[in-house]
Amino acid sequence: MNGFLARWRRTSRRPSGVLYQYYATIHPETCGVCLDHHGRILERPEGEETPPLHPGCRCSLLEFSAGELEYYREQERRMRGRAQEELRRRRLFREGEEALARGDFEGALARFRESVQIDVFTSDVEHLCRGESPRGALESAPEVAQQLRDLFVRAYRWKHDLPKYRHMPERMRLERRDHGLRVIRELFAPFVDGPAGGSGDVPPM
């Protein structure tokens, strides 16, 4: 619990005024500093606590009534957990790239399977396919490249059926999904013999 919340509990009987909750975009390009702020509740954001924290920062603050503190504290818990999940996903993906580069294909597949259970982004797949060391490994092992392509295709298709995307208009959601699937297939095309595809479901979380 941060110091402000501890003080508020000791001194407040009837909450008044406004508080702020920090929102970061959960995305591969979001820096670790912004993710560390995600969900935090602030009394009077000043200086380094006020977005933008750096050029290109997409973070924001949501103002809410102090009377709603309990609700936003629970939301803070969920948001902090989501930020930690994203950091774990990045670590797993990075470990998968490193295992692939040294020829540990079984270890690479295991790491990537874990990472897509959290999320999958086409920008990461692009980095994987165009990085010098992973690219050499994919060229030398087309069967592994095919397994990875199919894994990312399944995960990306599954991702767009999650509740967080259901607020989008159906056509927009499907267009975004289909565009991402085309990008993944095109990225793996140089390494894989035969038609690109991939079917089935991602293993349950």
Beta strands, then each sheet from edge to edge (+ up, - down):
strand 1: 18-23
strand 2: 41-42
strand 3: 60-65
sheet 1: 2+ 1- 3+
end
